[in-house]
Amino acid sequence: MYDLLVVGAGPYGLSIASHAAAAGLSMRVLGRPMASWRDHMPRGMFLKSEPWASNLSDPSGRWRLDGYCASQGVTARHGEPIPVEMFAAYGLWFAQRAVPEVDERTVTHVSAGPGGFEAVTQDGQVLPARTVALAVGVTPFTEIPPALRGLPASLVSHSVDHHDLARFRDRDVTVVGGGQAALETAALLAEQGTQVRVLARADRLAWNDVPPPWERPWWQSARAPHSGLGCGWRNWFYAERPGLLHRLPERTRIRITETALGPAGAWWVRERVEGAVEVLPGHEITAARPANDGAGVRLEVVHRGGAEGSAVVRSLETDHVIAATGFTATCDRLSLLSPDLRAALTRTACGSPRVTSGFESSHPGLFLAGLITAPDFGPAMRFVQGATYTAETLVGGVRRRLRAGGAGAAIPAPGRGGRSEAPAGARR
């Protein structure tokens, strides 16, 4: 029986695995490394986060993004975005050096079992563990506007469904949303010859400012310090003190999570959108149905920017709709958990599972990481920035849980990292 199973091998899962291995835990990490970044983001995208805020976490801080870039003859510079393909390759490089062997099988089911948990892999193997850390990323939580639900995938998709946008070349596509995913997807579509428009509910698009230089006069840094989530003391607090944010009242935490760092485009994508993409701000889809010829979608759209705030309804037809409308991370969408385990989780007011200061859910031994913990730890958990705090803190929580005796044997002394020994016959 393992001390810990890490389900998911993205930035959070790999970081947790690195810290767990260094702590001497018998552990295993399952999932295709960096799957979301390799399979669910169109080629040509860039990281919105600064390179120095996009590191995966190992206890020694040795395997950083800038080190990988240097090994490839590239300098990671403040204010210069990194291609998503390079970040995905960095994650694989990190996994090879900082993490025990990754089992690339998908976990299809997790349930409570004797002494802890049982996880079932895609080929039917059952893996027992005293504790489990779910680091499943964002793809289980995709949000599609109600008016578009029920239409076939040939007509409506989410932005995470696309690694290659070439299928839309010379077609008409409508992108829904006003954030980075929507705007960069629209830019890439326009640049390949797609007729593209953006529908956004907001009255106008928001754009992030060009970041100030890394080296600044002291008084500018004191007024608005750099942080992994942007400049300013508020962003610094969100990025650097998620443990303190966790102590705030639940209502306050949820409000911060829902309102901080709202939808906005990166400064470097603005010139690729303005003048190249039709943008319809203040528009919302109220109904959608297949077009009469079945080859496209007919949208009913309301614009509330008419005279004296009146609503103007219009119709438009498009070949395909891409909903870049974010994610809703709630307990109900943790479908790989058994129904009884999922139903037993204590929830916050917004439907996410409530977690302790050590990232443990209300079910002893079940730990959570990433986006789904944002209502408890704030907006840093929506970005790679949050992986370091999560990995360090969550592994500490796992050690406390095991030490308490309720989930299994005593904790081994922390090691120096490297590969953990698996139970006989457990490795593929």
VOPAGU-2260 file (C-alpha; in pm, 1 decimal, decimal comma):
REM VOPAGU-2260
SITE   aa  ch    i         X         Y         Z
SITE  MET   A    0       0,0       0,0       0,0
SITE  TYR   A    1     130,3     342,3     -95,4
SITE  ASP   A    2     151,6     629,5     148,7
SITE  LEU   A    3      31,3     866,0    -125,6
SITE  LEU   A    4    -116,7     845,0    -474,4
SITE  VAL   A    5     -97,3    1166,6    -676,1
SITE  VAL   A    6    -369,7    1171,5    -940,7
SITE  GLY   A    7    -269,2    1412,8   -1216,0
SITE  ALA   A    8      69,9    1499,6   -1362,7
SITE  GLY   A    9      40,2    1866,8   -1447,4
SITE  PRO   A   10     231,5    2143,9   -1268,3
SITE  TYR   A   11      56,0    2080,5    -935,9
SITE  GLY   A   12      73,3    1700,7    -949,3
SITE  LEU   A   13     440,1    1693,6   -1049,3
SITE  SER   A   14     530,3    1949,2    -781,7
SITE  ILE   A   15     347,6    1751,2    -512,4
SITE  ALA   A   16     518,5    1430,8    -627,3
SITE  SER   A   17     861,2    1594,2    -609,3
SITE  HIS   A   18     805,4    1711,6    -252,6
SITE  ALA   A   19     651,5    1378,7    -146,3
SITE  ALA   A   20     944,6    1180,0    -284,4
SITE  ALA   A   21    1192,1    1407,7    -107,2
SITE  ALA   A   22     997,6    1351,8     216,4
SITE  GLY   A   23    1056,8     978,3     183,2
SITE  LEU   A   24     696,9     880,6     121,0
SITE  SER   A   25     609,7     567,0     -68,2
SITE  MET   A   26     420,2     732,7    -350,3
SITE  ARG   A   27     310,7     711,0    -710,3
SITE  VAL   A   28     201,6     977,4    -956,0
SITE  LEU   A   29     -42,5     886,5   -1232,2
SITE  GLY   A   30    -142,7    1068,3   -1546,8
SITE  ARG   A   31       1,7    1190,0   -1876,1
SITE  PRO   A   32     261,1    1452,6   -1783,4
SITE  MET   A   33     153,1    1807,5   -1873,2
SITE  ALA   A   34    -149,4    1670,5   -2059,3
SITE  SER   A   35    -351,5    1993,0   -2053,3
SITE  TRP   A   36     -59,8    2194,4   -2186,2
SITE  ARG   A   37      26,8    1938,6   -2453,6
SITE  ASP   A   38    -323,5    1838,8   -2564,3
SITE  HIS   A   39    -566,0    2117,2   -2475,7
SITE  MET   A   40    -401,0    2441,3   -2581,6
SITE  PRO   A   41    -364,3    2549,5   -2945,5
SITE  ARG   A   42     -17,7    2562,0   -3091,8
SITE  GLY   A   43     111,1    2918,2   -3101,6
SITE  MET   A   44     -19,0    3023,0   -2759,1
SITE  PHE   A   45     202,3    3185,8   -2497,5
SITE  LEU   A   46     207,6    3181,8   -2119,6
SITE  LYS   A   47      36,6    3482,8   -1970,3
SITE  SER   A   48     237,0    3449,5   -1647,3
SITE  GLU   A   49     590,0    3583,0   -1622,0
SITE  PRO   A   50     863,4    3318,3   -1667,6
SITE  TRP   A   51     986,5    3371,0   -1311,1
SITE  ALA   A   52     632,6    3301,9   -1183,7
SITE  SER   A   53     590,1    2981,4   -1384,4
SITE  ASN   A   54     820,8    2738,9   -1205,7
SITE  LEU   A   55     721,7    2391,3   -1100,8
SITE  SER   A   56     833,4    2322,4    -745,9
SITE  ASP   A   57    1098,5    2085,4    -613,4
SITE  PRO   A   58    1231,4    2113,6    -255,9
SITE  SER   A   59    1575,4    2233,6    -364,0
SITE  GLY   A   60    1443,7    2486,2    -616,6
SITE  ARG   A   61    1687,3    2339,9    -866,4
SITE  TRP   A   62    1466,4    2260,5   -1163,7
SITE  ARG   A   63    1337,7    2602,2   -1266,5
SITE  LEU   A   64    1195,7    2722,3   -1596,0
SITE  ASP   A   65    1487,4    2957,1   -1660,1
SITE  GLY   A   66    1726,3    2663,4   -1620,9
SITE  TYR   A   67    1536,6    2462,2   -1878,7
SITE  CYS   A   68    1526,1    2757,6   -2117,5
SITE  ALA   A   69    1901,1    2805,8   -2077,6
SITE  SER   A   70    1956,4    2438,1   -2162,7
SITE  GLN   A   71    1772,0    2507,6   -2488,8
SITE  GLY   A   72    1974,7    2818,7   -2569,1
SITE  VAL   A   73    1689,3    3053,0   -2473,6
SITE  THR   A   74    1696,6    3327,6   -2211,2
SITE  ALA   A   75    1381,6    3359,2   -1999,9
SITE  ARG   A   76    1331,3    3732,4   -1954,0
SITE  HIS   A   77    1087,6    3938,6   -1752,0
SITE  GLY   A   78     822,4    4085,5   -1979,1
SITE  GLU   A   79     879,1    3835,7   -2262,4
SITE  PRO   A   80     613,7    3561,4   -2287,1
SITE  ILE   A   81     716,7    3196,7   -2311,3
SITE  PRO   A   82     552,9    2971,1   -2574,8
SITE  VAL   A   83     316,0    2711,7   -2430,6
SITE  GLU   A   84     505,3    2439,3   -2617,5
SITE  MET   A   85     824,5    2535,6   -2435,4
SITE  PHE   A   86     648,2    2533,8   -2099,9
SITE  ALA   A   87     505,5    2187,9   -2169,8
SITE  ALA   A   88     853,4    2063,9   -2262,8
SITE  TYR   A   89     985,1    2216,0   -1941,0
SITE  GLY   A   90     729,0    2014,2   -1744,7
SITE  LEU   A   91     851,8    1691,7   -1905,7
SITE  TRP   A   92    1213,2    1789,4   -1830,1
SITE  PHE   A   93    1114,1    1858,0   -1468,4
SITE  ALA   A   94     936,9    1521,7   -1441,2
SITE  GLN   A   95    1245,6    1334,9   -1560,0
SITE  ARG   A   96    1467,5    1500,7   -1299,9
SITE  ALA   A   97    1258,3    1582,2    -994,7
SITE  VAL   A   98     988,0    1315,8    -982,3
SITE  PRO   A   99     979,2     937,1    -942,6
SITE  GLU   A  100     872,6     750,2   -1252,1
SITE  VAL   A  101     536,5     876,4   -1378,1
SITE  ASP   A  102     272,6     612,2   -1448,7
SITE  GLU   A  103      99,2     756,7   -1754,3
SITE  ARG   A  104    -220,8     559,4   -1710,8
SITE  THR   A  105    -539,0     751,1   -1635,5
SITE  VAL   A  106    -715,9     699,0   -1305,0
SITE  THR   A  107   -1083,3     636,1   -1375,5
SITE  HIS   A  108   -1219,4     584,9   -1023,9
SITE  VAL   A  109   -1123,2     662,5    -664,6
SITE  SER   A  110   -1315,9     522,6    -369,9
SITE  ALA   A  111   -1269,0     468,9       0,8
SITE  GLY   A  112   -1107,3     134,2      77,1
SITE  PRO   A  113    -953,1     -66,5     359,9
SITE  GLY   A  114    -692,3     149,2     530,9
SITE  GLY   A  115    -750,9     446,7     301,4
SITE  PHE   A  116    -839,0     448,6     -67,9
SITE  GLU   A  117    -846,4     242,7    -384,2
SITE  ALA   A  118    -773,4     394,7    -723,2
SITE  VAL   A  119    -862,7     211,6   -1043,3
SITE  THR   A  120    -656,8     272,6   -1357,7
SITE  GLN   A  121    -785,2     268,8   -1714,8
SITE  ASP   A  122    -674,3     -93,1   -1758,2
SITE  GLY   A  123    -847,6    -208,2   -1441,4
SITE  GLN   A  124    -557,6    -228,6   -1194,9
SITE  VAL   A  125    -652,6    -137,8    -838,3
SITE  LEU   A  126    -391,1      62,6    -646,0
SITE  PRO   A  127    -436,2      93,1    -266,9
SITE  ALA   A  128    -312,1     399,6     -80,7
SITE  ARG   A  129    -339,0     552,5     263,8
SITE  THR   A  130    -383,8     902,5     117,5
SITE  VAL   A  131    -470,3    1049,0    -223,2
SITE  ALA   A  132    -395,4    1391,9    -370,0
SITE  LEU   A  133    -620,1    1496,2    -658,6
SITE  ALA   A  134    -443,5    1738,8    -891,7
SITE  VAL   A  135    -674,2    1706,0   -1190,6
SITE  GLY   A  136    -622,5    2050,4   -1342,2
SITE  VAL   A  137    -903,5    2242,5   -1510,9
SITE  THR   A  138   -1041,8    2018,4   -1783,9
SITE  PRO   A  139   -1301,6    1842,5   -1564,7
SITE  PHE   A  140   -1454,5    2181,3   -1484,7
SITE  THR   A  141   -1521,7    2335,8   -1826,6
SITE  GLU   A  142   -1815,5    2574,6   -1834,1
SITE  ILE   A  143   -2042,9    2611,7   -2138,3
SITE  PRO   A  144   -2309,8    2888,4   -2140,6
SITE  PRO   A  145   -2659,4    2743,7   -2085,7
SITE  ALA   A  146   -2785,1    2853,9   -2427,4
SITE  LEU   A  147   -2516,1    2642,8   -2599,1
SITE  ARG   A  148   -2554,1    2324,7   -2398,4
SITE  GLY   A  149   -2698,7    2029,9   -2580,8
SITE  LEU   A  150   -2564,3    2123,0   -2922,4
SITE  PRO   A  151   -2332,9    1865,8   -3084,4
SITE  ALA   A  152   -1954,4    1894,0   -3056,8
SITE  SER   A  153   -1938,5    1958,9   -3429,7
SITE  LEU   A  154   -2107,0    2293,6   -3364,9
SITE  VAL   A  155   -2001,4    2394,7   -3012,5
SITE  SER   A  156   -1680,8    2326,8   -2819,3
SITE  HIS   A  157   -1485,2    2467,0   -2526,8
SITE  SER   A  158   -1151,8    2641,4   -2576,0
SITE  VAL   A  159    -970,5    2351,6   -2402,1
SITE  ASP   A  160   -1094,9    2109,9   -2668,1
SITE  HIS   A  161    -846,6    2235,5   -2927,0
SITE  HIS   A  162    -479,5    2169,1   -2979,9
SITE  ASP   A  163    -491,9    2234,8   -3353,7
SITE  LEU   A  164    -710,9    2513,3   -3491,4
SITE  ALA   A  165    -632,4    2430,8   -3854,8
SITE  ARG   A  166    -972,9    2263,9   -3897,4
SITE  PHE   A  167   -1129,9    2612,5   -3882,3
SITE  ARG   A  168    -917,9    2765,9   -4158,4
SITE  ASP   A  169   -1135,3    2952,4   -4411,2
SITE  ARG   A  170   -1446,5    2901,1   -4196,2
SITE  ASP   A  171   -1658,2    3132,0   -3979,9
SITE  VAL   A  172   -1608,9    3094,5   -3603,4
SITE  THR   A  173   -1760,3    3280,3   -3309,0
SITE  VAL   A  174   -1557,4    3287,6   -2987,4
SITE  VAL   A  175   -1750,3    3355,0   -2667,4
SITE  GLY   A  176   -1567,3    3522,9   -2379,1
SITE  GLY   A  177   -1356,2    3825,8   -2297,1
SITE  GLY   A  178   -1052,4    3675,1   -2125,4
SITE  GLN   A  179    -710,2    3567,4   -2241,3
SITE  ALA   A  180    -822,4    3229,3   -2373,7
SITE  ALA   A  181   -1092,0    3388,3   -2589,1
SITE  LEU   A  182    -877,2    3670,7   -2720,8
SITE  GLU   A  183    -567,5    3465,0   -2797,3
SITE  THR   A  184    -776,7    3192,5   -2960,3
SITE  ALA   A  185    -943,8    3458,5   -3176,0
SITE  ALA   A  186    -604,9    3605,6   -3270,9
SITE  LEU   A  187    -471,0    3266,7   -3375,7
SITE  LEU   A  188    -784,0    3196,9   -3578,8
SITE  ALA   A  189    -765,0    3533,0   -3758,0
SITE  GLU   A  190    -396,7    3482,5   -3834,7
SITE  GLN   A  191    -469,1    3155,3   -4015,9
SITE  GLY   A  192    -744,6    3302,8   -4230,3
SITE  THR   A  193   -1054,4    3222,2   -4025,5
SITE  GLN   A  194   -1340,9    3471,8   -4025,9
SITE  VAL   A  195   -1373,7    3523,1   -3651,4
SITE  ARG   A  196   -1570,4    3736,7   -3410,6
SITE  VAL   A  197   -1566,3    3765,7   -3031,1
SITE  LEU   A  198   -1885,8    3793,9   -2826,6
SITE  ALA   A  199   -1823,8    3930,2   -2476,1
SITE  ARG   A  200   -2078,3    4011,1   -2205,7
SITE  ALA   A  201   -1869,3    4297,5   -2069,4
SITE  ASP   A  202   -1931,9    4641,5   -2213,8
SITE  ARG   A  203   -1566,8    4663,7   -2316,3
SITE  LEU   A  204   -1263,7    4441,0   -2324,9
SITE  ALA   A  205   -1005,9    4467,3   -2048,8
SITE  TRP   A  206    -633,9    4458,9   -2126,9
SITE  ASN   A  207    -342,5    4407,0   -1892,2
SITE  ASP   A  208     -77,2    4677,2   -1891,3
SITE  VAL   A  209     277,1    4622,4   -2008,2
SITE  PRO   A  210     462,3    4510,7   -1691,5
SITE  PRO   A  211     704,6    4763,4   -1545,5
SITE  PRO   A  212    1076,3    4681,1   -1564,8
SITE  TRP   A  213    1212,6    4432,7   -1314,2
SITE  GLU   A  214    1467,2    4688,3   -1195,1
SITE  ARG   A  215    1288,5    5002,9   -1078,6
SITE  PRO   A  216    1348,4    5288,0    -835,3
SITE  TRP   A  217    1287,7    5166,6    -479,6
SITE  TRP   A  218     990,4    5394,1    -429,2
SITE  GLN   A  219     811,2    5245,3    -731,7
SITE  SER   A  220     874,2    4893,2    -604,4
SITE  ALA   A  221     751,2    4991,0    -259,2
SITE  ARG   A  222     432,8    5138,8    -401,9
SITE  ALA   A  223     354,8    4844,3    -635,0
SITE  PRO   A  224     576,8    4538,7    -579,2
SITE  HIS   A  225     610,7    4269,6    -840,4
SITE  SER   A  226     430,9    3943,2    -772,2
SITE  GLY   A  227     351,8    3627,9    -962,9
SITE  LEU   A  228      -0,8    3760,9   -1018,4
SITE  GLY   A  229      92,8    4111,9   -1125,0
SITE  CYS   A  230     205,0    4434,9    -961,9
SITE  GLY   A  231      53,5    4583,3    -648,8
SITE  TRP   A  232      21,1    4492,5    -283,0
SITE  ARG   A  233    -315,9    4322,4    -327,8
SITE  ASN   A  234    -180,6    4091,2    -595,9
SITE  TRP   A  235     130,7    4034,8    -385,1
SITE  PHE   A  236     -89,6    3921,3     -95,6
SITE  TYR   A  237    -282,3    3681,0    -318,7
SITE  ALA   A  238      38,7    3539,6    -466,1
SITE  GLU   A  239     262,5    3523,7    -160,2
SITE  ARG   A  240      27,1    3468,5     133,9
SITE  PRO   A  241    -240,4    3213,9      37,8
SITE  GLY   A  242    -215,3    3067,5     388,8
SITE  LEU   A  243    -322,4    3398,4     540,0
SITE  LEU   A  244    -598,9    3436,9     282,8
SITE  HIS   A  245    -724,8    3093,4     392,8
SITE  ARG   A  246    -789,4    3238,9     740,3
SITE  LEU   A  247   -1033,7    3498,7     609,0
SITE  PRO   A  248   -1409,2    3436,4     639,1
SITE  GLU   A  249   -1543,0    3204,3     370,6
SITE  ARG   A  250   -1764,4    3471,0     217,5
SITE  THR   A  251   -1465,4    3702,5     179,7
SITE  ARG   A  252   -1248,3    3431,4      25,8
SITE  ILE   A  253   -1514,3    3343,6    -229,0
SITE  ARG   A  254   -1569,2    3708,8    -320,9
SITE  ILE   A  255   -1195,7    3754,1    -376,0
SITE  THR   A  256   -1174,8    3440,5    -587,2
SITE  GLU   A  257   -1468,8    3544,5    -803,0
SITE  THR   A  258   -1364,9    3905,5    -857,6
SITE  ALA   A  259    -985,1    3927,4    -843,8
SITE  LEU   A  260    -790,7    3915,1   -1168,5
SITE  GLY   A  261   -1100,5    3906,5   -1384,2
SITE  PRO   A  262   -1111,7    3838,7   -1758,5
SITE  ALA   A  263    -848,7    4040,8   -1944,1
SITE  GLY   A  264    -617,6    4003,0   -2240,2
SITE  ALA   A  265    -240,5    4016,8   -2217,4
SITE  TRP   A  266     -81,1    4334,0   -2345,1
SITE  TRP   A  267     106,0    4143,7   -2615,6
SITE  VAL   A  268    -210,1    4001,3   -2775,0
SITE  ARG   A  269    -395,4    4333,3   -2796,3
SITE  GLU   A  270    -247,3    4447,1   -3125,2
SITE  ARG   A  271    -323,0    4104,7   -3275,4
SITE  VAL   A  272    -693,1    4144,7   -3192,9
SITE  GLU   A  273    -771,8    4511,1   -3249,5
SITE  GLY   A  274    -828,9    4572,0   -3616,8
SITE  ALA   A  275    -804,1    4202,1   -3700,8
SITE  VAL   A  276   -1097,5    4051,6   -3511,6
SITE  GLU   A  277   -1459,8    4166,1   -3501,4
SITE  VAL   A  278   -1538,3    4231,9   -3135,1
SITE  LEU   A  279   -1896,3    4258,6   -3008,1
SITE  PRO   A  280   -1886,6    4373,3   -2645,1
SITE  GLY   A  281   -2201,3    4385,1   -2435,3
SITE  HIS   A  282   -2348,2    4085,6   -2616,5
SITE  GLU   A  283   -2492,6    3768,1   -2467,0
SITE  ILE   A  284   -2626,8    3455,5   -2636,6
SITE  THR   A  285   -2983,3    3384,8   -2532,3
SITE  ALA   A  286   -3060,8    3092,2   -2763,2
SITE  ALA   A  287   -2885,8    2870,9   -3014,4
SITE  ARG   A  288   -2992,9    2602,2   -3257,6
SITE  PRO   A  289   -2849,9    2426,1   -3561,7
SITE  ALA   A  290   -2884,0    2630,4   -3879,2
SITE  ASN   A  291   -3141,3    2521,7   -4133,1
SITE  ASP   A  292   -2879,0    2344,2   -4343,7
SITE  GLY   A  293   -2738,5    2170,8   -4034,3
SITE  ALA   A  294   -2388,3    2290,0   -4118,0
SITE  GLY   A  295   -2369,1    2572,8   -3868,1
SITE  VAL   A  296   -2525,5    2742,2   -3567,9
SITE  ARG   A  297   -2790,1    3011,9   -3555,2
SITE  LEU   A  298   -2743,1    3234,6   -3251,0
SITE  GLU   A  299   -2993,2    3470,1   -3092,7
SITE  VAL   A  300   -2791,1    3746,1   -2928,8
SITE  VAL   A  301   -2902,1    4032,6   -2707,1
SITE  HIS   A  302   -2709,6    4358,3   -2688,0
SITE  ARG   A  303   -2796,9    4571,8   -2387,1
SITE  GLY   A  304   -2614,3    4879,7   -2507,4
SITE  GLY   A  305   -2898,9    5034,7   -2698,3
SITE  ALA   A  306   -3051,2    5376,8   -2639,4
SITE  GLU   A  307   -3122,7    5434,3   -2268,6
SITE  GLY   A  308   -3004,0    5082,1   -2189,4
SITE  SER   A  309   -3260,5    4911,9   -2409,5
SITE  ALA   A  310   -3192,8    4559,1   -2528,5
SITE  VAL   A  311   -3142,0    4493,5   -2898,7
SITE  VAL   A  312   -3188,8    4137,8   -3021,1
SITE  ARG   A  313   -3015,3    4016,4   -3332,9
SITE  SER   A  314   -2948,4    3685,2   -3504,4
SITE  LEU   A  315   -2626,6    3563,2   -3658,9
SITE  GLU   A  316   -2508,1    3242,8   -3817,1
SITE  THR   A  317   -2166,8    3089,1   -3774,4
SITE  ASP   A  318   -2003,7    2758,9   -3861,9
SITE  HIS   A  319   -1882,1    2687,6   -3508,3
SITE  VAL   A  320   -1886,1    2837,0   -3158,9
SITE  ILE   A  321   -1585,7    2812,5   -2927,0
SITE  ALA   A  322   -1681,5    2887,0   -2567,4
SITE  ALA   A  323   -1380,2    3033,7   -2387,7
SITE  THR   A  324   -1600,2    3080,5   -2083,9
SITE  GLY   A  325   -1385,6    2946,3   -1805,5
SITE  PHE   A  326   -1436,4    2678,0   -1547,3
SITE  THR   A  327   -1664,3    2599,4   -1254,4
SITE  ALA   A  328   -1478,5    2383,0   -1003,5
SITE  THR   A  329   -1738,4    2213,2    -785,3
SITE  CYS   A  330   -1766,9    1881,1    -603,9
SITE  ASP   A  331   -2026,4    1757,3    -851,1
SITE  ARG   A  332   -1769,9    1765,4   -1132,1
SITE  LEU   A  333   -1518,1    1543,9    -953,3
SITE  SER   A  334   -1661,2    1249,9   -1143,9
SITE  LEU   A  335   -1368,7    1016,3   -1080,5
SITE  LEU   A  336   -1460,0    1006,7    -711,2
SITE  SER   A  337   -1712,9     740,2    -614,9
SITE  PRO   A  338   -2062,6     885,8    -563,2
SITE  ASP   A  339   -2060,2     820,7    -189,1
SITE  LEU   A  340   -1717,7     977,5    -145,3
SITE  ARG   A  341   -1815,0    1279,4    -352,7
SITE  ALA   A  342   -2145,5    1324,5    -171,1
SITE  ALA   A  343   -1975,0    1309,7     167,7
SITE  LEU   A  344   -1747,8    1607,4     101,4
SITE  THR   A  345   -1826,1    1923,1     296,4
SITE  ARG   A  346   -1875,7    2211,5      54,8
SITE  THR   A  347   -1824,1    2585,3      50,0
SITE  ALA   A  348   -2105,6    2823,1     -39,3
SITE  CYS   A  349   -1997,8    2811,5    -405,8
SITE  GLY   A  350   -2005,4    2431,4    -423,9
SITE  SER   A  351   -1634,4    2357,3    -408,9
SITE  PRO   A  352   -1504,8    2108,4    -151,3
SITE  ARG   A  353   -1391,6    2275,8     167,9
SITE  VAL   A  354   -1025,9    2204,3     250,5
SITE  THR   A  355    -815,2    2256,4     560,8
SITE  SER   A  356    -502,5    2467,2     588,9
SITE  GLY   A  357    -316,4    2152,7     477,6
SITE  PHE   A  358    -534,1    2103,3     164,9
SITE  GLU   A  359    -717,8    1806,1     318,4
SITE  SER   A  360   -1085,3    1763,2     237,3
SITE  SER   A  361   -1347,9    1671,0     495,5
SITE  HIS   A  362   -1282,6    1304,3     413,4
SITE  PRO   A  363    -963,8    1215,0     606,0
SITE  GLY   A  364    -672,9    1141,3     375,2
SITE  LEU   A  365    -824,6    1292,1      58,9
SITE  PHE   A  366    -624,7    1599,2     -44,5
SITE  LEU   A  367    -702,7    1843,2    -324,6
SITE  ALA   A  368    -486,5    2077,8    -530,8
SITE  GLY   A  369    -518,5    2340,1    -801,5
SITE  LEU   A  370    -819,4    2532,1    -927,9
SITE  ILE   A  371   -1068,2    2352,5    -706,4
SITE  THR   A  372    -896,9    2496,3    -395,8
SITE  ALA   A  373    -917,1    2858,7    -512,7
SITE  PRO   A  374   -1222,6    2939,4    -294,6
SITE  ASP   A  375   -1012,8    2840,6       7,2
SITE  PHE   A  376    -670,3    2977,4     -90,9
SITE  GLY   A  377    -743,0    3248,5    -344,5
SITE  PRO   A  378    -663,7    3329,1    -707,6
SITE  ALA   A  379    -303,6    3199,7    -696,3
SITE  MET   A  380    -452,3    2851,2    -725,1
SITE  ARG   A  381    -570,2    2937,6   -1076,5
SITE  PHE   A  382    -209,4    2973,4   -1190,9
SITE  VAL   A  383     119,8    2783,2   -1184,1
SITE  GLN   A  384     223,3    3038,9    -922,1
SITE  GLY   A  385      24,7    2847,2    -660,8
SITE  ALA   A  386     204,7    2514,1    -713,8
SITE  THR   A  387     495,0    2586,0    -479,4
SITE  TYR   A  388     283,1    2677,4    -178,1
SITE  THR   A  389      46,4    2388,8    -249,5
SITE  ALA   A  390     317,3    2124,8    -284,3
SITE  GLU   A  391     500,8    2225,2      32,1
SITE  THR   A  392     186,4    2260,8     240,2
SITE  LEU   A  393      -6,2    1961,9     107,8
SITE  VAL   A  394     280,5    1718,8     162,0
SITE  GLY   A  395     308,4    1850,7     516,3
SITE  GLY   A  396     -62,7    1778,0     557,1
SITE  VAL   A  397     -17,2    1425,5     424,2
SITE  ARG   A  398     262,1    1361,5     672,2
SITE  ARG   A  399      46,3    1484,3     958,6
SITE  ARG   A  400    -242,6    1264,1     847,7
SITE  LEU   A  401     -20,5     956,3     830,8
SITE  ARG   A  402     147,5    1040,5    1158,4
SITE  ALA   A  403    -192,3    1059,6    1326,9
SITE  GLY   A  404    -220,5     685,3    1267,1
SITE  GLY   A  405    -563,9     694,9    1113,1
SITE  ALA   A  406    -438,5     625,6     764,8
SITE  GLY   A  407    -156,4     379,9     808,4
SITE  ALA   A  408     200,2     331,4     915,9
SITE  ALA   A  409     451,7     575,1    1056,1
SITE  ILE   A  410     621,5     836,0     838,3
SITE  PRO   A  411     972,7     767,3     713,5
SITE  ALA   A  412    1236,2    1032,8     773,9
SITE  PRO   A  413    1266,7    1292,1     496,1
SITE  GLY   A  414    1505,5    1182,7     225,0
SITE  ARG   A  415    1706,2    1367,9     -34,1
SITE  GLY   A  416    1463,1    1318,1    -317,8
SITE  GLY   A  417    1477,9    1068,9    -599,2
SITE  ARG   A  418    1264,8     763,9    -664,1
SITE  SER   A  419    1051,2     594,8    -403,7
SITE  GLU   A  420    1025,1     219,0    -370,6
SITE  ALA   A  421     688,2      81,4    -480,1
SITE  PRO   A  422     524,0    -228,9    -344,2
SITE  ALA   A  423     629,4    -546,8    -519,8
SITE  GLY   A  424     447,1    -595,2    -849,4
SITE  ALA   A  425     295,1    -247,9    -844,1
SITE  ARG   A  426     503,8     -92,9   -1122,4
SITE  ARG   A  427     418,5    -159,0   -1482,4
